[in-house]
Amino acid sequence: MSDAVSVSIVMACYNGERFLAETLRSAIAQTKPPLEILVVDDGSTDGSAAIGESFGAPVRVIRQVNQGEAVARNRGIAEAKGTHILFLDADDLLAPESLERLAAAVGSSPDAVSVMGCAWFTTDPGAPYFTKDALASSFFPHIIEENLAPIHCWLVPTRLIRDAEGFVETLHWFEDWDLWWRIGMRASSLTSVAYAGALYRQHRQSQLATTKKQDRARGHADVIVRLADALMARPDLLDRYAERLFWSLWSALNHCREAGLEWSAVDDVVQRLAALSRSGPESLRRSRSARTFRWLGVKNGYTLQRLKPRRSPATDAASEPQHRRA
């Protein structure tokens, strides 16, 4: 474990009194104690702020008028004093060795990021219904295809988060995924930690449970469009990851259409697919799908793709890889 790593836990909280005390106890009970736990109370109308203040140090409550989760997290980023930040939602938990293991993984490298596994539970964190290990050994190309892990799986240098300009406050879904790919363009390494220390509570009021299918699909598309613009501005990265990006855009388009969004609502995705088909790397432009999009247009090409059986990389080197849904 590197003693040079000090951790600020940043917690955006809006009306979180139901689980907040349990969450804070899990953060305080770490085998590597956090330097501070910043609870940014985003205009709660319940007793959240009072619960946080009742703990005393290392918990510090920052009150603000309600402005949304991204704004609250950015306030925590601005006030954090630790060398590294871990984001923790007010209804989730950390297993006791989370900070110790994550800090040991980043070591003394100033731009290294570590990520651990996650366990999903409903009422008893000791009896998860699903566990996912952290498997990625690099941000790219994996971050093009999916959000690699829930937000409290990550330990990231504070400087990198600030250099990446924190969370985009106009995004309302998958804003953490958007931050991770921007950090991935700056980080020196990503280390996966074999420890399911992030405990994700599934309940009826959680964001995952209350988000509409159309909103999730549109949020997915927003992130991929922003990522596409960044990669298309970086020829060195586009040459390597154009096919992954192409099929990630196709996947985002597919999710939106399956969710019932009209073509007018996904024009930005269509434009990026058309641009890649026309001016992407030669290997992509030669692919059957890119040629189809150029000849027929993205809308007609998409319809044709939907009518055909899905192809595998084994049958077409430039065809769609087998992606995991974000």
TORVEXTI-83168 format. One line per 2 residues: their letters; for each residue z, x, y of C-alpha. Coordinates in nm, 3 decimals, m for minus. Each point is the difference from the previous one (the first is absolute). Layout:
// TORVEXTI-83168
A = Z:X:Y; ...
//
This chain:
// TORVEXTI-83168
MS = 0.000:0.000:0.000; m0.090:0.130:0.344
DA = 0.294:m0.003:0.241; m0.254:0.015:0.282
VS = m0.101:m0.362:m0.070; 0.194:m0.262:0.192
VS = m0.092:m0.363:m0.051; m0.010:m0.285:0.247
IV = m0.020:m0.335:m0.177; m0.185:m0.247:0.224
MA = 0.056:m0.367:m0.070; m0.177:m0.279:0.186
CY = 0.212:m0.314:m0.028; m0.068:m0.359:0.097
NG = 0.250:m0.262:m0.121; 0.092:0.216:m0.296
ER = 0.368:m0.080:m0.032; m0.034:m0.132:m0.357
FL = m0.064:0.345:m0.152; 0.065:0.247:0.283
AE = 0.350:0.109:m0.100; m0.110:0.076:m0.357
TL = m0.300:0.192:0.129; 0.212:0.208:0.235
RS = 0.251:0.079:m0.273; m0.280:0.132:m0.220
AI = m0.120:0.225:0.284; 0.348:0.132:0.079
AQ = 0.075:0.070:m0.368; m0.274:0.263:m0.034
TK = 0.087:0.327:m0.173; m0.174:0.165:0.296
PP = 0.145:m0.196:0.293; m0.243:m0.107:0.270
LE = 0.045:0.151:0.343; m0.022:m0.350:0.146
IL = m0.097:m0.355:m0.085; m0.178:m0.165:0.291
VV = 0.007:m0.379:m0.027; m0.248:m0.132:0.254
DD = 0.103:m0.363:0.046; m0.319:m0.175:0.107
GS = 0.150:m0.295:0.186; 0.189:m0.147:m0.296
TD = 0.163:m0.340:0.052; 0.245:0.048:m0.288
GS = 0.281:0.250:m0.050; m0.216:0.299:m0.095
AA = 0.090:0.218:0.298; 0.373:m0.069:m0.040
IG = m0.015:0.088:m0.371; m0.172:0.328:0.079
ES = 0.246:0.089:0.275; 0.296:m0.071:m0.231
FG = m0.092:0.304:m0.212; 0.038:0.263:0.270
AP = m0.150:0.347:m0.043; m0.248:0.096:m0.136
VR = m0.134:m0.350:0.074; m0.124:m0.057:0.353
VI = m0.133:m0.338:0.112; m0.275:m0.014:0.259
RQ = m0.054:m0.346:0.145; m0.331:m0.119:0.144
VN = m0.173:m0.328:0.070; m0.217:m0.124:m0.282
QG = m0.330:0.191:0.001; m0.088:0.033:m0.368
EA = 0.063:0.238:m0.285; m0.241:0.274:0.108
VA = 0.150:0.015:0.350; 0.351:0.016:m0.146
RN = m0.095:0.284:m0.234; m0.164:0.190:0.284
RG = 0.321:m0.034:0.201; 0.186:0.158:m0.291
IA = m0.257:0.280:m0.022; 0.044:0.073:0.370
EA = 0.379:0.023:m0.031; 0.024:0.181:m0.336
KG = 0.175:0.338:0.007; m0.065:0.106:m0.361
TH = m0.269:0.240:m0.111; m0.127:m0.272:m0.235
IL = m0.013:m0.378:m0.004; 0.032:m0.253:m0.279
FL = m0.076:m0.364:0.085; 0.219:m0.258:m0.170
DA = m0.034:m0.377:0.035; 0.318:m0.201:0.050
DD = m0.030:m0.177:m0.338; m0.081:0.301:m0.221
LL = 0.219:0.270:m0.154; 0.004:0.371:m0.078
AP = 0.125:0.146:m0.328; 0.273:0.265:0.061
ES = m0.209:0.317:m0.046; m0.303:m0.110:0.203
LE = 0.048:0.219:0.306; 0.114:0.299:m0.202
RL = m0.304:m0.004:m0.225; m0.249:m0.072:0.275
AA = 0.143:0.276:0.221; m0.010:0.249:m0.286
AV = m0.367:m0.084:m0.058; m0.108:0.077:0.357
GS = 0.200:0.326:m0.004; m0.054:0.218:0.305
SP = m0.364:m0.095:0.067; m0.012:m0.156:0.349
DA = m0.295:m0.230:m0.073; 0.075:m0.103:m0.358
VS = 0.050:m0.363:m0.100; 0.177:m0.129:m0.310
VM = m0.022:m0.340:m0.167; 0.206:m0.150:m0.283
GC = m0.037:m0.288:m0.239; 0.104:m0.359:0.055
AW = 0.178:m0.269:m0.202; m0.043:m0.371:0.082
FT = 0.292:m0.238:m0.057; 0.109:m0.352:0.089
TD = 0.380:m0.019:m0.012; 0.127:0.304:m0.194
PG = m0.134:0.341:0.106; 0.121:0.137:m0.330
AP = m0.238:m0.232:m0.187; m0.344:0.046:0.158
YF = m0.288:m0.210:m0.128; m0.259:0.267:0.083
TK = 0.008:0.374:0.065; m0.280:0.216:0.136
DA = 0.013:0.379:0.001; m0.137:0.205:0.285
LA = m0.309:0.164:m0.146; m0.207:0.124:0.293
SS = m0.010:0.376:0.054; m0.210:m0.032:0.317
FF = m0.074:m0.262:0.263; m0.377:0.008:m0.050
PH = m0.188:m0.161:m0.158; 0.273:m0.234:m0.123
II = 0.105:m0.126:0.345; m0.357:m0.128:0.056
EE = 0.042:m0.243:m0.288; 0.356:m0.125:0.030
NL = 0.335:0.020:0.170; 0.161:0.259:m0.225
AP = 0.360:m0.121:0.015; 0.239:m0.234:0.186
IH = 0.130:0.125:0.331; 0.341:0.120:m0.119
CW = m0.153:0.232:m0.261; m0.106:0.254:0.263
LV = 0.168:0.293:0.174; m0.217:0.125:0.286
PT = 0.056:0.264:0.269; 0.087:m0.167:0.327
RL = m0.246:0.222:0.184; m0.289:m0.118:m0.219
IR = 0.086:m0.365:0.060; 0.009:0.057:0.374
DA = m0.324:0.200:m0.008; m0.160:m0.293:m0.185
EG = 0.133:m0.228:0.279; 0.215:m0.211:m0.228
FV = m0.084:m0.356:m0.098; m0.292:m0.187:0.155
ET = 0.170:m0.290:0.172; m0.303:m0.230:m0.014
LH = m0.002:0.008:m0.381; 0.212:m0.263:m0.173
WF = m0.062:0.085:m0.365; m0.026:0.332:m0.185
ED = 0.098:0.192:0.313; 0.183:0.248:m0.223
WD = m0.319:0.067:m0.199; m0.177:0.063:0.330
LW = 0.264:0.254:0.098; m0.011:0.181:m0.335
WR = m0.372:0.075:0.014; 0.038:0.133:0.354
IG = 0.285:0.221:m0.113; m0.209:0.106:m0.300
MR = m0.250:0.153:0.240; 0.276:0.220:0.141
AS = 0.235:0.074:m0.293; m0.015:0.331:m0.183
SL = 0.095:m0.152:m0.337; 0.124:m0.308:m0.181
TS = 0.257:0.037:m0.278; 0.082:m0.281:m0.240
VA = 0.362:m0.027:m0.108; 0.079:m0.127:m0.350
YA = 0.272:m0.238:0.114; m0.025:m0.376:0.060
GA = 0.238:0.015:0.292; m0.160:m0.269:0.216
LY = 0.138:m0.338:m0.105; m0.220:m0.283:0.124
RQ = 0.161:m0.342:0.021; m0.230:m0.293:m0.073
HR = 0.122:m0.329:0.147; m0.143:m0.316:0.151
QS = 0.034:0.115:0.360; m0.153:0.345:m0.054
QL = m0.317:0.094:0.187; m0.195:0.024:m0.325
AT = 0.105:m0.350:m0.102; m0.069:m0.164:0.336
TK = m0.333:0.161:0.095; m0.304:m0.222:m0.046
KQ = m0.283:0.120:m0.224; m0.247:0.000:0.290
DR = 0.235:0.206:0.216; 0.052:0.258:m0.273
AR = m0.374:0.028:m0.057; m0.072:0.034:0.372
GH = 0.282:0.255:0.035; m0.149:0.203:m0.284
AD = m0.338:m0.007:0.174; 0.149:0.108:0.334
VI = 0.146:0.314:m0.157; m0.317:0.092:m0.189
VR = m0.215:m0.049:0.310; 0.223:0.232:0.200
LA = m0.004:0.254:m0.283; m0.377:m0.027:m0.026
DA = m0.041:0.078:0.370; 0.225:0.304:m0.033
LM = m0.180:0.136:m0.306; m0.345:m0.061:0.147
AR = 0.108:0.211:0.296; 0.092:0.283:m0.238
PD = m0.315:0.118:m0.186; 0.205:0.244:m0.208
LL = 0.207:m0.284:m0.144; m0.284:m0.251:m0.017
DR = m0.210:0.233:m0.216; 0.283:0.006:m0.254
YA = 0.119:m0.358:0.010; m0.295:m0.216:0.108
ER = m0.033:m0.178:m0.334; 0.371:m0.080:m0.013
LF = m0.019:m0.133:0.355; m0.312:m0.205:m0.077
WS = 0.168:m0.176:m0.291; 0.326:m0.043:0.186
LW = m0.192:m0.180:0.275; m0.176:m0.207:m0.267
SA = 0.338:m0.086:m0.152; 0.138:m0.102:0.341
LN = m0.306:m0.220:0.057; 0.042:m0.154:m0.342
HC = 0.368:m0.080:0.058; m0.083:m0.165:0.332
RE = m0.280:m0.211:m0.144; 0.209:m0.103:m0.301
AG = 0.277:m0.101:0.241; m0.243:m0.232:0.177
LE = m0.073:0.200:0.316; m0.336:m0.072:0.160
WS = m0.264:0.269:0.046; 0.063:m0.001:0.374
AV = 0.359:0.107:m0.067; m0.106:0.308:m0.198
DD = m0.284:0.126:0.216; 0.183:0.328:0.065
VV = 0.014:0.071:m0.374; m0.369:m0.090:m0.037
QR = m0.091:0.238:0.283; 0.181:0.294:m0.163
LA = m0.161:m0.067:m0.337; m0.342:m0.014:0.164
AL = 0.066:0.323:0.190; 0.105:0.184:m0.316
SR = m0.301:m0.132:m0.189; m0.234:0.127:0.271
SG = 0.156:0.329:0.106; 0.259:0.101:m0.256
PE = m0.036:0.312:m0.216; m0.318:0.018:m0.205
SL = 0.185:m0.052:m0.329; 0.123:m0.337:0.127
RR = m0.331:m0.103:0.158; m0.172:0.057:m0.335
SR = 0.236:m0.234:m0.181; m0.131:m0.336:m0.115
SA = 0.253:m0.195:0.204; m0.070:0.184:0.325
RT = m0.375:m0.044:m0.049; 0.055:m0.370:m0.062
FR = 0.200:m0.035:0.320; m0.272:0.180:0.197
WL = m0.281:m0.211:m0.143; 0.164:m0.341:m0.008
GV = 0.278:0.032:0.255; 0.368:0.006:m0.081
KN = 0.044:m0.378:m0.032; m0.285:m0.044:m0.243
GY = 0.086:0.323:m0.179; 0.360:m0.112:m0.037
TL = m0.110:m0.330:m0.153; m0.224:0.185:m0.244
QR = 0.281:0.239:m0.093; 0.226:m0.297:m0.074
LK = m0.257:m0.141:m0.240; m0.029:0.324:m0.199
PR = 0.250:0.141:m0.253; 0.220:0.272:0.144
RS = m0.139:0.345:m0.079; 0.207:0.303:m0.086
PA = m0.034:0.363:0.115; m0.114:0.086:m0.352
TD = m0.313:m0.212:0.039; m0.073:0.081:0.363
AA = 0.141:0.314:0.156; m0.023:m0.158:0.341
SE = 0.136:m0.336:m0.104; 0.338:m0.149:0.071
PQ = 0.306:0.188:m0.129; 0.271:m0.198:m0.172
HR = 0.239:m0.075:0.288; 0.345:m0.147:m0.004
RA = 0.043:m0.294:0.229; 0.197:0.077:0.315
//
